[in-house]
Amino acid sequence: METAPATAAADERPSRRSRRDDRALTCAILDATIAEVDRVGYANLNVERIAELASASKASLYRRWPGKFELVLDAIYHVFPDPSTLADTGGLRSDLLATLRSAADQLAGPAGHAIRGIVADVLRDPRRAAQFRAHTRGNSRQAMRQIVARAGARGELDPESITSRQLEAGLSLIRFHFLTNAGPIPDEVLVEIIDEIILPLFTGR
């Protein structure tokens, strides 16, 4: 018995280009942005080039970010680790050291280059400074709060006694060193900040 030739449904419909979901597209753009800042610097960043690297349209970038300042800010946060993923090393000092080393590693890479460019923009433009303050998410402070909470659960300190200023002290020193010195933050600097500043503030000894 003869069988009529089958016709695939796909042959009856025009082919369509698959579309990335919104999250995947956003990640591709942010990855391309941080890579391009590392390659050419913040001042020379080109939106068309970023769109090309991310296989996206310029319109898709401008729908999400009004300009490169906002785009680079989001790209920085995109590559920084989520505070909720911090490793629990089992001790206050080792938790602090792991966290500060992770931050120093990030600042030594493309994110650090992007931050230097952003800060230069902020310092000469009050409007940018206001945007920067509004955009800050407090991830570093959140990470410190998590470390303090863990230490409290282990009986190493009293979490209620730690003030917001104390949480910020070590972080502020790291930022100052990063902005006023060239190159990566040396590990001995991180150790000194922990042993001479953070631990005495947190534990009173």
N, C-alpha and C positions, 0 to 999 in steps of 0.2 A: 504494500500500500504506500502510495506517495505521501510525503509529508511536506506541507507548505513551509517555505523557509521562514525561520523565526526572525523577528525584527526587534532588536534590543530597544528598550524604552529610552535609553540614553541617546540612541541614534535619532529618535523622533523629536528630541527637545534640543534647543540650542544650548551649547555648553556655557556654563557660567563660571567666572573666576571665583574661586573660593575666597571668602572674606575672613580676616582675622577678627576675633572678638575684641571688644573695646580694651579689655585689660591687656591682652597680648600686644595690641598695637601701641598702647601707652608705654608698656615695658620696652618695646623695641625702640621707641623714640627716646626714652630716657637713657637707655643703654648707649644709643648712638650719640646722644648729647654729651655724656660724661667722657666718652672715648674721644670725641672731637675737641672738647675743651682741653683734654690732656695733650692732644696732638698740636693744636694751633693756638691755644690760649683763649681766655674768655673774651678779650677785646676783639679777636679776629674770628669769633664764632659766626658761622653763616647758616641761616635757617634752611636755605635751599639744600645745602650740603647735608645737613642733618636729615632732612626729609628723604634725600636720595639714599643715605646709609640705612635708614629705617624702612626703606621701600614704602614710604608714605607720601601723601600729598602735602603741600604747604598749607592747604586749607585745613587739613586734619590737625596740624600743629596749632594754627591760630584759633581753632575752635576750642582748644584746651588751654592754651597759654597766650596772653596778649602780647608777650614779648620775650626776648631771650633771658631777661633777668628772672622772671617767674619760672621759665623753663629750666634754667640752670639750678635754681633753688630746689625745685622738685627732683631734679636729677641727683643732687647731692643726697637728699633724704632717701632716694630710691636705693642707693648703694650702701648707705649706712645700715648696720644690723638693727633689727627690731629688738628693743630692750627685753621683750618677753623671751628671746632666744638665748639670753646670756647663760653661759655655762655656770653650773653650781659646783664649785670646787671643794666645798665643805668647810671653808674658813673665810673669815672677813678679809684678812690681808691678801690671801691668794685670789679671792674674788675681785678685790680692787685691782690687783696687778693684772689679772687676765683682762679686765674691762679696759683699763688704761692702755694696755698694750694693743688691744684691738682698735681703740680710738687712734692711737699713734700710727698704726699700720694704715688706717684709712686716710689719715692726714698726709702720710708720705706718698700716697698714690694720686690718681686722677681727681678724687674728691677734694683733696687738699689744694690742688691747682685751681679747681673751680672756686673754692672758698676764698682764696686770695684774690681772684678776679672780682667776686661778688663784694668783698669788703672794700676794695678800691672804689667800686661804684657807689657803695653806701656812704663812704666818707665824704664824697664830693656832691652828694645829692640828698637833701633832707627828705624828699619824697620817697626815694629808694630806701632810706633808713627806716621810715615809717612802715613801708612794705615789708622790710626784712623783719622788723620786730613783730609785725602781725603774723608773719608766716612761720616764725619760730615755733617748733612743736614741743620743746622741752624734753626731747628724748633722752638727753644726757642726764638730766635731773631725775627722770623717771627710772633710768638704769641705777642711779645711786640709791634711790628710794628702795628699789627691789633688793639691792645688796644689803642695805640696812635692815630691811624686814627679815631677810634670811638670817643675818647675824643675830637679830633679836630672838628669833625662834630657837637659835642654838645657845642662847644665853650669853653671847659675847658682849652685848651692849643693850641699852634701853632705847628702843626706836623712838619713843615719845620725847626723848631728851634732845634729839637731833633737829636743829633748826634748818630752815631753807638756806640761810646764809652758809651754814656749815656744809651743807650738801654741795653748794656752788664753789666753795673755796678751792678745792683741788682742781676742779674742772676749769676754773678761771685761770689758774696758774698754767695749765696745759695750753689753753688758748693763747695766753700771753706769750708763752715760749714759742709756740708755733708761728705767731704773727711777727715776732721780733727776731727770729733766728732763721737762717737758711738751713735747708736739709731736714732729714728726719729727726724726730725727738729722740735723743739717746735714752737707752733703757735706764741708765743710772739716774737720769733726771726724773723718770717716772717713779723709781724706787725712793728717791729723796722726797718727792711730793707726798708719797704714801706714808713713809716712816716719820717724816718731820712735820707734816701738816695734817693729813687726813686722819690718821690713826689717833694722834693726840686730841684732835677735836672731837672725834667720835667716842673715844673711850675715856678721855680725861687722864691719860697717862702716856 
